[in-house]
C-alpha cells in the first residue's frame, strides 16, 4: 500500500500551497484536512463564543478551503481520523491536535509573520500556548515540529531567534510567492493606479482606524486613480461603504480577483499587514506597509522560478522514506534546491 501524507490547510493561500506540494508527490496517497483542534478547552470556547469563525479554524476560511478541495477532487479527512499517516505537513504550528503528534511532521511557511507584541513576547516567556497571542507572531517559532520550511534566509534567522532549532530549518521558498514575475503577463483591464490591499484586522479582533487609513491612502495617491482590493475575510458591505465615504468617487473597489495580477499593473502599492507586499517588492513597485521596509526586504521570499513546491516535496519524500528519527535524518540529509530548466513549466 502507498504511504499516506496528511496536508493541513487553512486560508485559501495555505490550501493552494499544500495542493501544489502534493502534486509533486504523486507516488503517495495524499489527504487534506482543515486545521482543527481536539483541545477540550478550545472546543468549548469555540462552541460558547464562536471565536474560531473568524480564524482558519472555521467560518469562511474553512468553507473556502473545503470548496477548493472538493472542486479539485482531493481526498478529504477532516480531523485526520480515516487513516494512519506516515507524514503530516502543517501550515501553522500555533494549534496542533494531540492526535497528530505521533506522526512525522513538516511545517511550511505561508507568508508574512505578524509583528511580535508585548502579549506574544509574554506568552513566549511564560510558556503559554502560542495561539493565545491572537496573531501569527509566534508561527514558525514553537520548535515543536521535526522540520521547518522557510521562505528566505531572513525568515530562517527570524524563526531561529524565536526559538526554533536552526538545524531544523530549510530555506525552500514558498509556492505562491516564489515566481512573482509571472504575474506581469495578465489580462486585468486597469493599469497605472495606486493599489490598496487591506487587512482583516477588525474581523480578527484587532484595532484599526479605517477612516484614518483611507484618508492616508488618498493623500499618498495625490489625485491618481485608487484601486482597493479588500481582504477576503472582511465584511464587504461595511468596507465598501467606508471607502465610498472617504475616498474619491472614481475609486475602484474589488472584493475578489487575482490580487497579484492587480499588483503587477499598479504603479504604487499600499498595504497594512498583508503578505502581498512581497509581490510588490519582487516586482520593483514602490510599497507602503505597517512593517519596516528594510526588514521586509531582508525577509522577502526567494524567487526561484516556481520551484518551492518541488523543494518542499523533496524534503517530504526524503523524510517519509527515512527509517530513523528526526535527529538522525537531519545529520545525514543534504538539502539541494531544485534548479529549473529555462523552457520548463512549473505548476503554480
VEXDREN-2710 file (C-alpha; in Angstrom, 1 decimal):
% VEXDREN-2710
k/r/px/py/pz
1/UNK/0.0/0.0/0.0
2/UNK/1.1/3.5/-0.7
3/UNK/2.3/5.6/2.2
4/UNK/-0.1/8.3/3.3
5/UNK/0.5/12.1/3.8
6/UNK/-1.9/14.4/5.5
7/UNK/-1.8/18.1/4.5
8/UNK/-3.2/20.6/7.0
9/UNK/-4.9/23.5/5.2
10/UNK/-6.1/26.9/6.4
11/UNK/-6.7/30.1/4.4
12/UNK/-7.0/29.7/0.6
13/UNK/-3.4/30.7/0.3
14/UNK/-2.3/27.9/2.6
15/UNK/-4.6/25.5/0.9
16/UNK/-3.3/26.2/-2.6
17/UNK/0.3/25.9/-1.4
18/UNK/-0.4/22.5/0.1
19/UNK/-2.1/21.4/-3.1
20/UNK/0.9/22.4/-5.1
21/UNK/3.3/20.4/-2.8
22/UNK/1.0/17.4/-3.1
23/UNK/1.2/17.5/-6.9
24/UNK/4.9/16.9/-6.6
25/UNK/4.3/13.7/-4.6
26/UNK/2.2/11.5/-6.9
27/UNK/3.6/8.3/-5.6
28/UNK/2.0/8.9/-2.2
29/UNK/-1.7/8.8/-1.0
30/UNK/-2.3/12.4/-0.2
31/UNK/-5.2/13.6/2.1
32/UNK/-6.2/17.0/3.3
33/UNK/-7.8/18.4/6.5
34/UNK/-8.6/22.0/7.5
35/UNK/-6.6/22.8/10.6
36/UNK/-8.5/21.6/13.7
37/UNK/-8.2/21.2/17.4
38/UNK/-9.0/18.4/19.8
39/UNK/-8.4/20.5/22.9
40/UNK/-11.4/20.4/25.1
41/UNK/-10.8/23.9/26.2
42/UNK/-10.6/25.3/22.7
43/UNK/-13.6/23.3/21.5
44/UNK/-15.7/24.6/24.4
45/UNK/-14.5/28.1/23.9
46/UNK/-15.3/27.9/20.2
47/UNK/-18.8/26.5/20.9
48/UNK/-19.6/29.1/23.5
49/UNK/-18.3/32.2/21.7
50/UNK/-17.9/31.3/18.0
51/UNK/-14.4/32.7/18.3
52/UNK/-13.0/30.3/15.7
53/UNK/-15.4/31.5/13.0
54/UNK/-13.1/34.4/12.1
55/UNK/-9.9/32.3/12.1
56/UNK/-8.7/29.4/9.9
57/UNK/-10.4/27.0/12.4
58/UNK/-13.8/27.7/10.9
59/UNK/-16.1/30.1/9.2
60/UNK/-15.5/31.2/5.6
61/UNK/-11.8/30.1/5.8
62/UNK/-12.9/26.5/6.3
63/UNK/-15.7/26.8/3.8
64/UNK/-13.5/28.3/1.1
65/UNK/-10.7/25.7/1.7
66/UNK/-13.1/22.7/1.6
67/UNK/-14.8/24.1/-1.5
68/UNK/-11.4/24.3/-3.2
69/UNK/-10.6/20.7/-2.1
70/UNK/-13.9/19.4/-3.4
71/UNK/-13.6/21.3/-6.7
72/UNK/-10.2/19.7/-7.3
73/UNK/-11.4/16.3/-6.2
74/UNK/-8.9/15.9/-3.5
75/UNK/-9.1/13.4/-0.6
76/UNK/-10.6/15.0/2.5
77/UNK/-10.2/13.7/6.0
78/UNK/-11.2/16.4/8.4
79/UNK/-9.6/15.7/11.8
80/UNK/-7.3/13.0/10.4
81/UNK/-9.4/10.2/11.6
82/UNK/-9.7/8.0/8.5
83/UNK/-6.1/6.8/8.1
84/UNK/-2.8/6.2/9.8
85/UNK/-0.4/8.8/8.3
86/UNK/3.3/8.5/7.6
87/UNK/3.8/12.2/7.5
88/UNK/1.8/15.4/8.3
89/UNK/2.5/18.6/6.6
90/UNK/1.4/21.7/8.5
91/UNK/0.5/25.3/7.5
92/UNK/0.7/26.5/11.1
93/UNK/2.3/25.4/14.4
94/UNK/0.1/27.6/16.6
95/UNK/-2.5/24.9/17.0
96/UNK/-1.5/21.2/16.9
97/UNK/-4.0/18.5/17.6
98/UNK/-2.8/15.9/20.1
99/UNK/-4.0/13.1/17.8
100/UNK/-1.4/14.0/15.2
101/UNK/1.7/14.4/17.4
102/UNK/2.6/10.8/16.9
103/UNK/3.5/11.3/13.2
104/UNK/6.5/12.7/11.4
105/UNK/5.9/16.4/10.9
106/UNK/6.9/19.2/8.5
107/UNK/5.9/22.9/8.7
108/UNK/5.6/25.1/5.7
109/UNK/5.6/28.9/6.0
110/UNK/2.6/30.5/4.4
111/UNK/3.7/34.1/4.1
112/UNK/4.2/37.1/6.3
113/UNK/4.5/36.7/10.0
114/UNK/2.9/39.3/12.3
115/UNK/5.0/41.7/14.3
116/UNK/5.9/40.5/17.9
117/UNK/3.8/42.3/20.5
118/UNK/4.1/42.7/24.3
119/UNK/1.4/39.9/24.5
120/UNK/3.2/37.5/22.2
121/UNK/6.5/38.1/23.9
122/UNK/4.9/37.5/27.3
123/UNK/3.3/34.3/26.1
124/UNK/6.6/33.0/24.8
125/UNK/8.4/33.7/28.1
126/UNK/5.6/32.2/30.2
127/UNK/5.4/29.1/28.0
128/UNK/1.7/29.5/27.3
129/UNK/0.1/28.1/24.2
130/UNK/1.1/30.1/21.1
131/UNK/-2.5/30.5/19.8
132/UNK/-3.2/32.7/22.9
133/UNK/-1.3/35.6/21.2
134/UNK/-4.3/36.0/18.8
135/UNK/-2.0/36.6/15.8
136/UNK/0.8/34.8/13.8
137/UNK/3.7/36.4/15.6
138/UNK/4.8/33.0/17.1
139/UNK/4.1/31.0/14.0
140/UNK/7.2/29.1/13.0
141/UNK/8.9/29.7/16.3
142/UNK/7.4/27.0/18.5
143/UNK/10.1/24.4/17.7
144/UNK/7.6/21.5/18.1
145/UNK/7.8/20.1/14.5
146/UNK/10.5/17.9/13.0
147/UNK/11.3/20.1/10.0
148/UNK/10.6/23.7/9.1
149/UNK/10.5/25.1/5.5
150/UNK/11.1/28.9/5.4
151/UNK/10.6/31.5/2.6
152/UNK/14.0/33.0/2.9
153/UNK/17.3/33.3/4.9
154/UNK/15.8/36.4/6.6
155/UNK/12.9/34.4/7.9
156/UNK/15.1/31.4/8.8
157/UNK/17.0/33.9/11.1
158/UNK/13.8/35.2/12.5
159/UNK/12.5/31.7/13.4
160/UNK/15.8/30.8/14.9
161/UNK/15.7/33.9/17.1
162/UNK/12.2/32.9/18.1
163/UNK/13.3/29.6/19.4
164/UNK/13.2/27.0/16.6
165/UNK/16.4/25.0/16.2
166/UNK/18.4/26.2/13.2
167/UNK/19.3/22.7/12.1
168/UNK/15.5/22.0/11.5
169/UNK/15.1/25.0/9.2
170/UNK/15.5/24.8/5.4
171/UNK/15.2/27.7/3.0
172/UNK/12.9/26.2/0.3
173/UNK/10.9/29.3/-0.7
174/UNK/7.1/29.2/-0.6
175/UNK/4.9/28.2/-3.6
176/UNK/2.7/31.3/-4.0
177/UNK/5.4/33.9/-3.7
178/UNK/8.4/32.4/-5.5
179/UNK/7.8/33.5/-9.1
180/UNK/6.2/36.9/-9.0
181/UNK/7.4/37.8/-12.5
182/UNK/4.7/35.5/-14.0
183/UNK/2.0/38.0/-12.8
184/UNK/3.2/40.6/-15.3
185/UNK/1.5/38.7/-18.1
186/UNK/-2.1/39.2/-17.3
187/UNK/-5.5/40.4/-18.7
188/UNK/-6.5/42.6/-15.8
189/UNK/-8.0/45.7/-17.6
190/UNK/-6.7/48.5/-15.4
191/UNK/-3.2/49.9/-15.1
192/UNK/-1.1/52.6/-13.5
193/UNK/-3.2/53.1/-10.4
194/UNK/-2.3/53.3/-6.7
195/UNK/-3.4/50.0/-5.3
196/UNK/-4.5/49.4/-1.7
197/UNK/-4.5/45.9/-0.2
198/UNK/-6.4/45.9/3.1
199/UNK/-6.2/43.5/6.0
200/UNK/-8.8/41.9/8.2
201/UNK/-7.7/43.4/11.5
202/UNK/-11.2/44.2/12.7
203/UNK/-12.5/40.8/11.8
204/UNK/-9.7/39.1/13.8
205/UNK/-10.3/41.3/16.9
206/UNK/-7.5/43.8/16.4
207/UNK/-7.9/47.6/16.4
208/UNK/-8.0/49.6/13.2
209/UNK/-8.9/53.2/12.4
210/UNK/-10.2/52.5/8.9
211/UNK/-11.2/56.1/8.3
212/UNK/-7.7/57.4/9.0
213/UNK/-6.2/54.6/6.8
214/UNK/-8.4/55.5/3.9
215/UNK/-7.6/59.2/4.2
216/UNK/-3.9/58.4/4.3
217/UNK/-4.2/56.3/1.0
218/UNK/-6.0/59.3/-0.6
219/UNK/-3.1/61.5/0.5
220/UNK/-0.5/59.1/-1.0
221/UNK/-2.4/58.8/-4.2
222/UNK/-2.4/62.6/-4.6
223/UNK/-5.0/62.7/-7.3
224/UNK/-4.0/59.4/-9.0
225/UNK/-6.5/56.6/-9.6
226/UNK/-7.1/54.5/-6.5
227/UNK/-7.9/50.8/-6.5
228/UNK/-8.9/48.9/-3.4
229/UNK/-8.6/45.1/-3.1
230/UNK/-10.3/44.0/0.0
231/UNK/-9.2/41.1/2.2
232/UNK/-11.5/38.1/1.6
233/UNK/-12.2/37.9/5.3
234/UNK/-13.5/41.5/5.5
235/UNK/-17.2/42.5/5.9
236/UNK/-17.5/43.8/2.4
237/UNK/-20.6/46.0/2.7
238/UNK/-19.1/47.9/5.6
239/UNK/-15.7/48.2/3.9
240/UNK/-17.2/49.4/0.6
241/UNK/-19.4/52.0/2.4
242/UNK/-16.3/53.4/4.2
243/UNK/-14.3/53.7/1.0
244/UNK/-17.1/55.4/-0.8
245/UNK/-17.5/57.8/2.1
246/UNK/-13.8/58.9/2.4
247/UNK/-12.2/58.2/-1.0
248/UNK/-12.8/59.9/-4.4
249/UNK/-15.9/58.9/-6.4
250/UNK/-13.9/57.2/-9.1
251/UNK/-12.1/54.8/-6.7
252/UNK/-12.2/51.2/-7.8
253/UNK/-13.2/48.5/-5.3
254/UNK/-12.6/44.8/-5.8
255/UNK/-13.8/42.1/-3.4
256/UNK/-12.4/39.2/-5.5
257/UNK/-9.9/38.7/-8.3
258/UNK/-6.2/37.9/-8.7
259/UNK/-4.5/40.2/-6.2
260/UNK/-1.1/39.5/-7.6
261/UNK/-2.1/40.5/-11.1
262/UNK/-3.6/43.7/-9.8
263/UNK/-0.3/44.5/-8.1
264/UNK/1.6/43.8/-11.3
265/UNK/-0.4/46.5/-13.0
266/UNK/-0.2/49.1/-10.3
267/UNK/2.3/52.0/-10.1
268/UNK/2.4/52.0/-6.3
269/UNK/1.2/49.6/-3.6
270/UNK/-0.2/50.4/-0.1
271/UNK/-0.6/47.5/2.4
272/UNK/-1.2/47.1/6.1
273/UNK/-0.2/43.6/7.3
274/UNK/-0.5/41.7/4.0
275/UNK/1.9/39.2/2.6
276/UNK/1.2/40.6/-0.9
277/UNK/3.6/43.4/-0.1
278/UNK/6.3/40.8/-1.1
279/UNK/4.8/40.6/-4.6
280/UNK/5.1/44.4/-4.9
281/UNK/8.7/44.3/-3.7
282/UNK/9.6/41.4/-6.0
283/UNK/8.2/43.4/-9.0
284/UNK/10.1/46.6/-8.1
285/UNK/7.0/48.6/-7.0
286/UNK/7.1/51.4/-4.5
287/UNK/5.4/49.9/-1.5
288/UNK/4.0/51.1/1.8
289/UNK/3.5/48.8/4.8
290/UNK/3.0/48.8/8.6
291/UNK/6.2/46.7/8.6
292/UNK/9.6/48.2/8.3
293/UNK/10.6/48.2/4.6
294/UNK/14.2/47.2/5.3
295/UNK/13.0/44.3/7.4
296/UNK/10.6/43.2/4.7
297/UNK/13.4/43.4/2.0
298/UNK/15.7/41.2/4.2
299/UNK/12.9/38.6/4.6
300/UNK/11.4/38.7/1.1
301/UNK/10.7/35.1/-0.2
302/UNK/13.3/33.9/-2.6
303/UNK/12.4/34.0/-6.3
304/UNK/13.3/30.6/-7.6
305/UNK/11.1/30.4/-10.8
306/UNK/8.4/28.5/-9.0
307/UNK/10.4/25.5/-7.7
308/UNK/9.5/25.9/-4.0
309/UNK/6.8/23.2/-4.1
310/UNK/9.4/20.8/-5.5
311/UNK/11.9/21.7/-2.9
312/UNK/9.4/21.1/-0.1
313/UNK/8.2/17.8/-1.7
314/UNK/11.8/16.6/-2.0
315/UNK/12.2/17.0/1.7
316/UNK/8.9/15.3/2.4
317/UNK/10.0/12.4/0.2
318/UNK/13.3/12.0/1.8
319/UNK/11.9/12.2/5.4
320/UNK/9.0/9.9/4.8
321/UNK/11.3/7.2/3.4
322/UNK/13.9/7.6/6.1
323/UNK/13.7/4.7/8.6
324/UNK/15.2/6.6/11.6
325/UNK/14.1/9.5/13.7
326/UNK/14.4/13.3/13.1
327/UNK/17.8/13.8/14.7
328/UNK/19.4/11.0/12.6
329/UNK/17.7/12.3/9.5
330/UNK/19.0/15.8/10.0
331/UNK/22.5/14.5/10.5
332/UNK/22.6/12.7/7.2
333/UNK/20.2/14.8/4.9
334/UNK/21.8/17.1/2.4
335/UNK/19.3/19.7/1.1
336/UNK/19.7/20.6/-2.6
337/UNK/17.3/23.2/-4.0
338/UNK/15.7/22.3/-7.4
339/UNK/17.0/24.0/-10.5
340/UNK/14.6/24.7/-13.3
341/UNK/15.4/24.4/-16.9
342/UNK/14.9/27.6/-18.9
343/UNK/12.0/26.2/-21.0
344/UNK/10.3/24.1/-18.3
345/UNK/6.9/24.9/-17.0
346/UNK/6.2/24.6/-13.2
347/UNK/2.7/24.3/-11.7
348/UNK/1.6/27.4/-9.9
END
